[in-house]
Amino acid sequence: MQLSIVAMGRLRSGPEKTLIDDYLDRAGKTGRAFGLGPARVIEVDDRKTPDKPSQAAALRRAVPEGAVLVAMDERGKRLSSPDFADRLAGWRDQGRSSVACVIGGADGLDPALVADADFTLSFGAMVWPHMLARVMLAEQLYRATAIVAGTPYHRV
């Protein structure tokens, strides 16, 4: 099952991009034998999308066809890392070919996109810059593959 982070804007070279690339590479390698991965980022150009509805339309076009749509939103459900891993494994076991976690721009996601999502996930009540949210999501995707694989990366 392919794992995608679909995000508004482009991430330039720097520490955040290095971390994201590393975590997604690890996720792909760790999850491959367990049907999770590859993992990638799909960036959506935010220069032509001035408002939330136009951003939502661009994000929808970027989501792989048939993917489970996960909206990243502060009002979403808070999961532990093992629960997130279980959810990903459950979608895999249902035969879903892809999961796309969608991160909006600086103003978040359009409410209509959040309402249409298969699942809405939150990293907590705090608001995170969307570039840091990408890093945290990439790490959680890797952690989820590590949990499913039974590696010692995730410790209780």
Buried (B, 14 or more C-beta within 10 A) or exposed (E): BBBBBBBBBEBEEEEBBEBBBBBBBBBBBBBBEBEBBBBBBBBBEBEEBEEBEEBBBBBBEBBBEEBBBBBBBBEBEEBEBBEBBBBBBEBBEEEBEBBBBBBBBEEBBBBEBBEEBEBBBBBEEEEBEBBEBBBBBBBBBBBBBBBBBEEEBBEE
